């Protein structure tokens, strides 16, 4: 019985060697891994580009407590009033 098992093992090894001679399993595995890595990198780059595009297209205005920031024209001229020491302007501004 052991002789039959030995020949069966030899035949099985020969079949494995003859199976797809043109394809190297290690090389195929390496190529699959490289392809997977490339796909992952391209997906990550696409996601980064989407995020960058979204941040550039959305308006970035400072919002405090749900109200937009006042425009510079609407703000009183603080610097000139303080330099002149005008008490009425200082009271208006809150200094």
C-alpha positions, 0 to 999 in steps of 0.5 A: 500500500505504501508503494501505491501512495508513493507513486500517487504522491510522485504523480501529484507532484508532477501534475503540480509542476506541469500545471500552468507552466507559464504562470508563476504563483509568486509573481502573480501574487506580487502583481495582485498586491501591486494592483490592490495598492494602486487602487487604494492610492487612487481612491485615497487621492480621489477622496483628498481631491474631493475634500480640497475641492469642497473647501475651496468652493464653500464660502468661509465667513466667520460666524459668531453665535449664528450671526455673520461678522460685520463688514469693515464699513459698518464698524466705527473708526476706533483708532482715530477717536482714541488718538484724539481722546474724544470722550463721546466716541470712546463711550460709543465704542465702549472704551 
